[in-house]
């Protein structure tokens, strides 16, 4: 069964609104979670590293004020896309778990469409 | 230069063919390497880890050349169900860095 659960799997929102995506680790605690974005026919691009109890670390070019990350507990990280625009439409996916030499586990992904 | 580079393909092969994918990475400090498979509109799923000595899992063989910073995946006796995008993944210090992915289409 899934060890990382992501919700919602699909969301359509109006331009200018905010959307929150949840990522939960099941059966294990995750002090670190990762958020990725994938545009059509492109690879997964790391957006940020979510750290439990502290600020997220954002990759170069990712606006931290637009993509708010909160990791308030050891099993939950949230990504909020604020003031969404059509260009934010993408596949957002989180991962957690694993160590330096083992696999990470992925959530099911969230397909965001901004209209 | 991208941190992980792959030929995006697509590779179109007949059933039963052998196909090889290559990947290069730029961070010499990378410690672990993986091949993931991603089906359309789904999350990536681990296909296999890649070890320095090379490793095999059924029809799949992975190789790592640290000196050349090069990783390969060989698929033998291709099945229709192998059609997917194969992602080369490198893990320097915790986070996963993905290649663009190589698309494989196996045809009857």
Interface residues (C-beta under 8 A of the other chain):
Chain A: X32 X34 X36 X41 X42 X43 X44 X45 X46 X49 X91 X93 X95 X100 X101 X102 X103 X104 X106 X107 X108 X109 X111
Chain B: X8 X31 X32 X34 X41 X42 X43 X44 X45 X46 X49 X87 X91 X93 X94 X95 X96 X97 X98 X99 X100 X101
